[in-house]
Amino acid sequence: MLIRFLSILAGFLLFFMWEIPSHASIDYGKQSLIGDDFSKQDLKAATFYLTNLQDADLSESNLEGASLFGAKLLNTDLSNANLRNATLDSAVFDGTNLTNAILENAFAFNARFRNVDISGTDFTNVIIRNDDLSYLCSIATGTNTITKRETFQTLECS
């Protein structure tokens, strides 16, 4: 009798469950996700507000429109990631791998970039502080394999 009841209950729950739309954002805000693997995931519009992502792998992930406000991205792998329209304000990029990432239209004004790999990174229309822009221009190399834009040109280096 109990098994039959549980079976009916499980069927009832499955019938009324709905699928969360793929565009629904996930909130990872204020968490410690050190070394976590988010590679090749759809994280569109996800929130990583004040999150510690040190040594995390977000390579090849879709982070379009995501908020990484104040995130700690020390030695984080963001290679080949889509960061279009992302909020990167106050994020700390130190030792971060941004190889071939697309940051087009991202907001990164108070972000800090140190010891980063930006080979082939597309910074088209990204708002960056002048001191960080000078640093990034000094290390800019490569062409993004998706957008076909040169990193140096997307930073509008002179």
Buried (B, 14 or more C-beta within 10 A) or exposed (E): EEEEEEEEEEEEEEEEEEEEEEEEEBEBBEBEBBEBEBBEBBBBBBBBBBBBBBBBBBBBBBBBBBBBBBBBBBBBBBBBBBBBBBBBBBBBBBBBBBBBBBBBBBBBEBBBBEEBBBBBBBBBBBBBBEEBBEBBBEBBEBBBEEBEBBBBEBBEBE
